[in-house]
Amino acid sequence: MRSNIPGNTSLSGIGSTGQGTEHVGDSFVMTVNIPQQLKRTEFRFVLVSKRAKAPVEKQWTTINNYRFDNQMLRNWLAQGGNYGVCCGYRGLVVVDSDDPLIAERSQERLGVTFRVRSGSGRGFHDYFTVEGMHKKEIFERDGKHLGEAQFVGQMVVGPGSIHSSGGIYEIVNDTPICNVNVQKFTSLYDFNGNWRGRYLHGKNPWHGARTGTNFTIDTEANLWTCWRCHCRGGVARAIALKHGLLANCPDVLSKAEYRRVIDLAKRHYGWK
């Protein structure tokens, strides 16, 4: 089932599917075009069979990956093959959302970026370059897998490729790839816990917990409660604790500290 998240209108002029046709002999062959957003010399791509998802060649993470202008890759795409986009090169991270929650949170917290709908029609690939990213991250809720932030050693099927169902990996936000720092990016997953309705329960992210359940976030009121320290706070104090402006949950922000929190919110979390 497709999400109702709207896409932006096409800007690059290559077509939202990332496909074209090429005349071969007396017939036309459907070809795959790598979009302009991915035509960077530092990015790498791998060969994937038509209507498949896995790389054709072994050692694709080390030697068998190619620049967008590599002749073998170009020939492969001209013959209708699929291709994969290697994550990790120059900080390229792809938020691979299997659930609309992750796609919505990605757009709300990180901004509009180059987005591709999966060929299955059930998820999205949101492309980012992230400064300071270290490893792949997995998104879960109540034991349910919601998606991943694909990074080094991972790949995603590229836009214009064809899914085994016949669906096309289609560009829905034909915009530039958004660049974010790792502090902003981790707002997608920096607190993991167990959901009970609107409440998220888990370990205090600043001083930890022995039991693992001493902290609650009220996602509707946007407030948190630390049960060990018997106090409640909001976004400003959470930022202050995360960045070391405050040492303990009950501490109160001074006017000077609050001004620093505003600056941190603007620089790291997209607050305007």
PyMOL commands that set and color helices and strands:
alter all, ss='L'
color gray80, all
select helices_A, chain A and resi 36-38+71-78+89-91+100-110+182-188+235-242+255-268
alter helices_A, ss='H'
color red, helices_A
select strands_A, chain A and resi 19-24+27-32+45-48+82-86+92-97+115-117+124-131+137-141+144-150+155-157+170-173+178-181+193-196+199-202+215-218+223-226+231-233
alter strands_A, ss='S'
color yellow, strands_A
deselect
rebuild
show_as cartoon
